[in-house]
Amino acid sequence: MRKIPVTKPYFTEEEAKAAAEALSSGWVAQGPKVAEFEKAIASHEGVEEGVATTSCTTALHLAMVANGLGAGMDAIAPAFTFVATENAIVTTGATPVMVDIRRETFNVDTDALARKIETDYEKQDGVVKNKKTGNRLWGFVPVHEFGLCCDIHEVNRLAKEYELKVVEDAACALGAKIGDTHQGGFGNTSCISFHPRKSITTGEGGMVLTDDAAAAKRMRELRTHGSTVSADARDKRKGFLLPEFIEAGFNYRMTDIQAAIGLAQVKKLDQIIDEKRKRAILYNEMIEKTLPEFRTPTEPEGYFHTYQSYVCMLDIKRLGIDTIREGGEYRNNLLQKLEDIGIATRQGTHAVHMLGYYKNRFGYKPEDYENAYACDHLSITLPLYIGMTDDDQAYVVEMIRKTIDEG
Ligand SMILES: Cc1ncc(COP(=O)(O)O)c(C=O)c1O
C-alpha cells in the first residue's frame, strides 16, 4: 500500500554527524553548542537573544514567569490552539481566559479580544481587573497558528492601550513574517518549538526569543534552577564556588546533542520553508480545481506563511450538512477512510475549551467559542514534508476526491 505520512522531519547525514561529534566531544549537557544554536536561531529571526529550552511548552512557561505572570492573574489566549498554550498559563498559577479566533486565518480574532476586555474587565487603581473574580489582567498569549502570524500589530495596540504584557506562542512559526519582520521581532517575547512536526527539529526542544538582554539573563538563570553566580565570585574566578539560588527555578536546559542537531537543521531552514511554500501553492491549485468542498489556507497580503502545517477547512454547506457536529462526524469518517488507504491526515488543532480539563473547570459549551469549535471539527491537515513529490500531492487530492464521491 502506498503510504503518505502527514509530516516527517528532514534529516541528512549532517544531523547524525553533528550528534556523533557532540557525543565524542564529551560535552553532552547544555554547553557551547546550545549557545551557538541560540545565536543561529536569534540571528535568523533578527532578534538579539535566544534562550534554548527543553520544549516550547517550557519556553512559554519560562517566558511567562519572567514576564511576571502568576497566581491571581488572568492571561488571555485563543481557544483554538494546541493545549500547551493554556497549560503553560495554568502552570504559572494564573487563570487562562479564552477568546475566539477567525476561521480564515485560524488566529485570534482581535475584535473579540477587544470586546472581551471591554465587557469582562474594568480599570481599578491603575490595573485592569476581572469584574467577576477580581483577578488582574496580565496580558495576552497570541498564537501564530500553523506558521501564519496573527494580527500582532492589533494585539500590541491593545496591550499598549491597557498596559498589558504579551508573550507570543510562535511554536509553529519559526521564519514566519509580516512584511520584513520575522516573528520574534514584534517587540514581545516569543517562543518557538523544535518538535518533529515543526519546520526544523531537535527531537524535542524550544527557544525563547527576546531583544531584552536583562530578561534573557534572568531566563537563563531560571532555566537552571534560578542559579546565579555573584559578580564577586565571577570577578575572583573561584571555579569551585557553587552558584547562589535566589529564585526557585526549573531545569529546562536543552542538551548539546540536541543543539548540534539543531545547528545542522537551521542550515536547511530556508530551503525547507521555500519548498513547503511551493508545495502549499501546488495544493491550492489542485484543490481549487478538484475539491470545491475544501477551503484552502489563507495568506493575508503582506504576510509570509511558513506552512508548518497545510490546514484546510471543510465547507459543510457544499456537502449538504447542517451542523458543525455532523460536519465533524463526516470529517472524522473521511480521515479514517484516508488512513485506511495509507494517507495520514489530522485535524488542525484543538478547541481547547472542549478539552476535558478546561471544559470541566470552566463549564464551557461549544458555542462559547464557536469558530474554535468549528475549526476543531472541520479542519483537515494534509500531508506536507520535504521529499514529497508533485505526484504524491496529486495522489492525496485524487484519493480525497474519490473517497468523498464514494460517500
Ligand atoms: C501552538 C503551539 N503551542 C505550543 C506547542 C508546544 O510545543 P512543544 O511540543 O515544543 O512543547 C505546540 C506544539 O505543537 C503548538 O502547536
The ligand as an SDF file (V2000), in Angstrom:
LIG
                    3D

 16 16  0  0  0  0  0  0  0  0999 V2000
    0.6290   26.4270   19.1610 C   0  0  0  0  0  0  0  0  0  0  0  0
    1.5170   25.5070   19.9490 C   0  0  0  0  0  0  0  0  0  0  0  0
    1.9620   25.9030   21.1560 N   0  0  0  0  0  0  0  0  0  0  0  0
    2.7760   25.1230   21.8900 C   0  0  0  0  0  0  0  0  0  0  0  0
    3.1890   23.8850   21.4330 C   0  0  0  0  0  0  0  0  0  0  0  0
    4.0640   23.0440   22.3100 C   0  0  0  0  0  0  0  0  0  0  0  0
    5.3120   22.8140   21.7300 O   0  0  0  0  0  0  0  0  0  0  0  0
    6.2790   21.6860   22.3350 P   0  0  0  0  0  0  0  0  0  0  0  0
    5.7900   20.3750   21.8490 O   0  0  0  0  0  0  0  0  0  0  0  0
    7.6340   22.0420   21.8000 O   0  0  0  0  0  0  0  0  0  0  0  0
    6.2060   21.8100   23.8110 O   0  0  0  0  0  0  0  0  0  0  0  0
    2.7700   23.4370   20.1870 C   0  0  0  0  0  0  0  0  0  0  0  0
    3.2010   22.1210   19.6970 C   0  0  0  0  0  0  0  0  0  0  0  0
    2.6560   21.5330   18.8050 O   0  0  0  0  0  0  0  0  0  0  0  0
    1.9020   24.2560   19.4190 C   0  0  0  0  0  0  0  0  0  0  0  0
    1.4590   23.8780   18.2150 O   0  0  0  0  0  0  0  0  0  0  0  0
  1  2  1  0
  2  3  1  0
  2 15  2  0
  3  4  2  0
  4  5  1  0
  5  6  1  0
  5 12  2  0
  6  7  1  0
  7  8  1  0
  8  9  2  0
  8 10  1  0
  8 11  1  0
 12 13  1  0
 12 15  1  0
 13 14  2  0
 15 16  1  0
M  END
$$$$
